[in-house]
Amino acid sequence: THERIHGEDSDHQMMAVLCNKLGNNYSSMKKHAEAEEHYRLSLDMYKRLHGEDSENSNIARVLNNLGNVYSSMEEYKKAEEYYKLSLNMRKRLHGEDSEDSNIASVYGLLGNNYADMEQYKNAEEHIKRALEMYKCLFGVDRDHAGIACQLRNLGKVYRMMGDKERAKIHLEQAMSMYTRIYGDNSQHPDIQKAVKYLETYGQ
């Protein structure tokens, strides 16, 4: 009986992982309804496996992915809700003051979501927190894609706040860092996005 139950749990675990991966696939195809459906299936399976109120990194990951989907669907309040659920769960798992790349990532995503909601002070605060965490994790003077990403997003926020000077400084810093990381690979999506941001928000 124990082996049968253990086998069923393993099957459910695999199905939860698969549903999350399918959600990622649909999300990359911009099929947001299908992505949401599969993320919710994954979340339900994890909760059945570990308990309705359980907390683990898999559940936090799916909550984060749901936040991404709602942000893509421009349902920013729902996105905020799920990003916060993911962030708070990760903090409880790793420690309130821990420096963790997944926590930094959610701070950045929340910041971008606040920018989309036109809550620019909140956006600045959260993106700055993400930037500080990445610098603590990877080094203040080190080139890292996570650091460059937050510099780029801060530049966008400053431009939206009407601060053209700070926007240009941060966007140019991001562009320089991406170039040092990827070289002259102008086709790299990070560099293309940085160029687009400079053209749009750096003027």
Solvent accessible surface area in square Angstrom, and as a share of the most:
residue,aa,sasa,rsa
1,T,121,0.71
2,H,144,0.64
3,E,145,0.65
4,R,146,0.53
5,I,86,0.44
6,H,114,0.51
7,G,30,0.29
8,E,74,0.33
9,D,62,0.32
10,S,45,0.29
11,D,85,0.44
12,H,83,0.37
13,Q,57,0.26
14,M,135,0.60
15,M,86,0.38
16,A,0,0.00
17,V,56,0.32
18,L,88,0.44
19,C,7,0.04
20,N,14,0.07
21,K,124,0.53
22,L,64,0.32
23,G,0,0.00
24,N,66,0.34
25,N,78,0.40
26,Y,53,0.20
27,S,31,0.20
28,S,88,0.57
29,M,97,0.43
30,K,158,0.67
31,K,88,0.37
32,H,42,0.19
33,A,66,0.51
34,E,66,0.30
35,A,0,0.00
36,E,37,0.16
37,E,95,0.42
38,H,30,0.14
39,Y,5,0.02
40,R,83,0.30
41,L,76,0.38
42,S,0,0.00
43,L,10,0.05
44,D,69,0.36
45,M,24,0.11
46,Y,5,0.02
47,K,54,0.23
48,R,171,0.62
49,L,43,0.21
50,H,84,0.38
51,G,31,0.30
52,E,123,0.55
53,D,133,0.69
54,S,29,0.19
55,E,66,0.30
56,N,32,0.16
57,S,50,0.32
58,N,35,0.18
59,I,1,0.01
60,A,0,0.00
61,R,103,0.38
62,V,1,0.01
63,L,10,0.05
64,N,18,0.09
65,N,17,0.09
66,L,0,0.00
67,G,0,0.00
68,N,47,0.24
69,V,1,0.00
70,Y,2,0.01
71,S,25,0.16
72,S,61,0.40
73,M,63,0.28
74,E,125,0.56
75,E,63,0.28
76,Y,52,0.20
77,K,136,0.58
78,K,80,0.34
79,A,0,0.00
80,E,19,0.08
81,E,90,0.40
82,Y,23,0.09
83,Y,5,0.02
84,K,82,0.35
85,L,80,0.40
86,S,0,0.00
87,L,10,0.05
88,N,66,0.34
89,M,18,0.08
90,R,12,0.05
91,K,31,0.13
92,R,146,0.53
93,L,71,0.35
94,H,83,0.37
95,G,31,0.30
96,E,117,0.53
97,D,121,0.62
98,S,32,0.20
99,E,72,0.32
100,D,26,0.14
101,S,49,0.32
102,N,71,0.36
103,I,3,0.01
104,A,0,0.00
105,S,42,0.27
106,V,2,0.01
107,Y,23,0.09
108,G,2,0.02
109,L,49,0.24
110,L,1,0.00
111,G,0,0.00
112,N,50,0.25
113,N,1,0.01
114,Y,8,0.03
115,A,4,0.03
116,D,58,0.30
117,M,38,0.17
118,E,127,0.57
119,Q,71,0.31
120,Y,56,0.21
121,K,141,0.60
122,N,55,0.28
123,A,0,0.00
124,E,14,0.06
125,E,108,0.49
126,H,28,0.13
127,I,0,0.00
128,K,79,0.34
129,R,75,0.27
130,A,0,0.00
131,L,18,0.09
132,E,92,0.41
133,M,1,0.00
134,Y,22,0.08
135,K,61,0.26
136,C,91,0.54
137,L,66,0.33
138,F,58,0.24
139,G,29,0.28
140,V,108,0.62
141,D,142,0.73
142,R,136,0.50
143,D,48,0.25
144,H,44,0.20
145,A,35,0.27
146,G,11,0.11
147,I,2,0.01
148,A,0,0.00
149,C,34,0.21
150,Q,9,0.04
151,L,11,0.06
152,R,13,0.05
153,N,5,0.03
154,L,2,0.01
155,G,0,0.00
156,K,37,0.15
157,V,1,0.00
158,Y,1,0.01
159,R,66,0.24
160,M,69,0.31
161,M,65,0.29
162,G,52,0.50
163,D,44,0.23
164,K,115,0.49
165,E,127,0.57
166,R,93,0.34
167,A,0,0.00
168,K,100,0.42
169,I,79,0.40
170,H,31,0.14
171,L,2,0.01
172,E,78,0.35
173,Q,86,0.38
174,A,0,0.00
175,M,40,0.18
176,S,52,0.33
177,M,21,0.09
178,Y,1,0.01
179,T,53,0.31
180,R,145,0.53
181,I,59,0.30
182,Y,56,0.21
183,G,33,0.32
184,D,140,0.73
185,N,70,0.36
186,S,65,0.42
187,Q,133,0.59
188,H,44,0.20
189,P,93,0.59
190,D,37,0.19
191,I,8,0.04
192,Q,86,0.38
193,K,88,0.37
194,A,1,0.01
195,V,57,0.33
196,K,132,0.56
197,Y,24,0.09
198,L,39,0.19
199,E,115,0.51
200,T,79,0.46
201,Y,43,0.17
202,G,6,0.06
203,Q,140,0.62
